[in-house]
């Protein structure tokens, strides 16, 4: 059996027992602020925009996923916009 299955964070549903606060984001919840987050179960990292739904951990889809925010620096911002009209395929 894998080590992470015995980790207390993977089975608890009470955020206070996780060493965190009750407002720790979990899969299915709406993100309130753009950021980089790391899963508690296996340290998988995601970048998620404000208003997006937190996903399941990519490595442990059948478990409840808890996401801790990470500190990060924005070095350069590039704005990507959708074209007003699509170009036909070749």
C-alpha positions in Angstrom: 0.0 0.0 0.0 1.3 3.5 -0.8 2.5 5.7 2.0 0.1 8.6 1.3 -2.8 6.3 2.1 -1.7 6.3 5.8 -1.2 10.1 5.9 -3.8 11.7 8.2 -4.6 14.4 5.7 -5.9 12.0 3.1 -8.8 10.7 5.2 -9.9 13.5 7.5 -12.8 15.7 6.6 -12.2 18.2 9.4 -9.9 21.0 8.2 -9.0 21.8 11.8 -7.5 18.3 12.2 -5.3 19.1 9.2 -3.3 21.7 11.0 -5.0 24.4 8.9 -8.1 26.5 9.2 -11.7 25.6 8.2 -11.3 27.9 5.1 -8.7 25.7 3.4 -9.8 25.3 -0.2 -11.0 21.8 -1.2 -11.9 20.2 -4.6 -15.3 21.5 -5.8 -15.0 24.9 -4.1 -14.8 28.2 -6.0 -11.4 29.9 -5.9 -11.6 33.4 -4.4 -8.2 34.7 -5.6 -5.8 33.8 -8.5 -2.9 31.8 -7.1 -0.6 28.8 -7.1 -1.8 25.9 -4.8 -0.2 22.7 -3.7 -2.2 19.5 -2.8 -1.8 18.2 0.8 -1.7 14.6 -0.3 1.2 14.6 -2.7 2.4 18.2 -3.3 0.9 18.4 -6.8 0.8 22.1 -7.9 -1.8 24.0 -9.8 -2.3 27.5 -11.0 -5.9 28.5 -10.7 -7.8 31.7 -11.6 -10.3 33.5 -9.5 -13.8 32.1 -10.0 -12.6 28.7 -11.1 -13.5 25.5 -9.3 -10.7 23.7 -7.4 -10.1 20.3 -9.1 -9.5 16.9 -7.7 -5.8 16.1 -7.1 -4.6 14.8 -10.4 -2.9 11.8 -8.6 -5.7 10.9 -6.2 -9.0 11.6 -7.9 -11.1 9.4 -5.6 -10.0 11.3 -2.4 -11.1 14.7 -1.1 -8.4 17.2 -2.2 -7.1 20.0 0.0 -5.2 22.8 -1.6 -2.8 25.0 0.3 -1.8 28.4 -1.2 1.8 29.0 -2.1 3.7 32.3 -2.2 4.7 33.3 -5.7 6.1 36.3 -7.6 4.6 37.6 -10.8 7.6 38.3 -13.1 5.7 39.2 -16.3 2.1 39.4 -17.3 0.9 38.4 -20.7 -2.7 39.0 -21.7 -4.3 36.4 -23.9 -7.5 37.4 -25.7 -9.8 35.3 -27.7 -10.0 36.4 -31.4 -13.2 38.0 -32.4 -13.5 35.7 -35.4 -12.0 32.2 -35.9 -9.8 31.7 -38.9 -10.6 28.7 -41.1 -8.4 25.6 -40.8 -6.0 25.0 -43.6 
